[in-house]
Structure formats: structure tokens, C-alpha cells
Amino acid sequence: LKDGAFSIAANNNSPILPIFITFFDSDYKDNNGDSIQELTVHILKPVLPNEELSLRENINYLKNEVYRQMKEKYEEIYNTPLTHGN
């Protein structure tokens, strides 16, 4: 995750709304016989800046909290640990 959106949110005391998309093969096939992907959009819990933190600390806080939520959802849906970091 990059700092940009988190910096804007922290500067404007605005929430970040994490959205995570998961994909699975459906029972349907395309013209080549390949499975058509189904996707699910997961809207996660909003993350608000912490007014007690500095701008840099808030950027890191927002980014880390969004990553934590997305990692948790990934591991829940795919039933496997996420092995690479943000």
C-alpha cells in the first residue's frame, strides 16, 4: 500500500473505507472451456484518523490498519496465510 490516499485522509481528517475483492472459479465456462470468475466485493470497517497522532504517524496508522483488515479478510476467505507484506 502506498501513502497517497492515507496522506489525503489524514490531512483532511477523513475516513478510509477499505474494499477487498475476492475471486473464485464459477461453475460456468467461457467459449474456450475456461471457468468464468465470480467476484465478491467486501466492504470492510472504516478506519478513521487518530487526532492524537502526527500526520506521519496517522498515515502509518491508517495504512497498517487497512492492511490488517485486508489481510484478515484474505486469510478468512482463502483459508491460507498471506505470506507477503504491504
Protein Blocks (a to p, Z undefined) as FASTA:
>chain_A
ZZklmmmmmmnopacddddddddddfbdcfkopacddddddddddddddfkbcfklmmmm
mmmmmmmmmmmmmmmmnopacfbdZZ
